[in-house]
Amino acid sequence: MRYKYVLFDLDGTLTDSKEGITKSVQYALGKYNIAVENLDLLEVFIGPPLKDSFMQYYNFSEEQALHAIGYYREYFETKGIFQNKVYENIEGLLKKLKKLKLNLIVATSKPTEFAKRILKHFNLYSYFDTVVGSNLDGTRCKKGEVIGYIIDKYNIGDNRQVVMVGDRRHDVIGALENGIDCIGVAYGYGSVEELRNAKAAYIVHDVNELFQRIISV
């Protein structure tokens, strides 16, 4: 078994967070008199750093995007954070990987503080050696920065021992920037085409297939 460190994205990989994230974005956009009734249109905000998404999809300036994040958090901290659910079979996957004595780490662009609250709420926190996300001041929000921090923190000398598991191209790009494999999960919010074009090392379609891929490499 080559992989010793398994890095998991949170949104779209461990939990289905669509309702909470999209309603938080909807709330923030409403502060700018932008009404979006169809929450499906806001799925693009799941995964990437929020600032980038506000700037890309709504042409916000950097300053506007930072203010929008503040509005986003007004809703998310009290309501959106728990409008969320764990994907089926995830806890079983984590139990099996822990029995194999693998190091399980959450690597997310979501602020670390929020990620920890979510994992504790769903009784998943104890399965992870550590949780690394962005800082509340907006730093370390790129997935490549999060992964690089983890590699440095654990002083990992052989990056072939590390794999990133995520559902969006940003997970794949961040992994490639750090010279590690990425397993793309097609049950999340990124399409197979998105993951393939980003050059994910492997693509799986369900949690059982994910387990087999992690242990068979």
C-alpha angles and dihedrals in degrees: 000000000000104000116081098159120052115190116198128200111219112212112061093004109057099011137027098232100165098118096050097043097044094046089050090052090046089053092049093048089050088064086065093046091254108139118200112176098172106073090194087074089062096055087100087075092064109100109003123086109281095232091057092049096050089050095044102043102031102027093240118168115240090259092050091047092053091051090048090055088057090055090045090056092050088067099030098053094056106027116002097055093072098034083100142095137204116251115250115273095010095118091049090051092052092048092053093047092049090052087057087055095241119158107246118199133174112228111185140154088222114100110275092235092058094043091054092049091052094048092048091048091055094041093244099112096091092061093066129078090208142346119226123184139140125304120253090244089064098256123130091025098134114092091229090057092049092050092045090052091053093049090051093044092055093038090229110188099184112050090192086078091064129078130180119215116200147135105227137063089248089067091052094045092049091050093049091049087060097041097248134123122258126208108205116212112212094195090075130067102292120083125235087249092054092050093045093049090050088054102245110187090228137005123208130185104207142017095261091054089048092057092050092049094050094051098038100058 
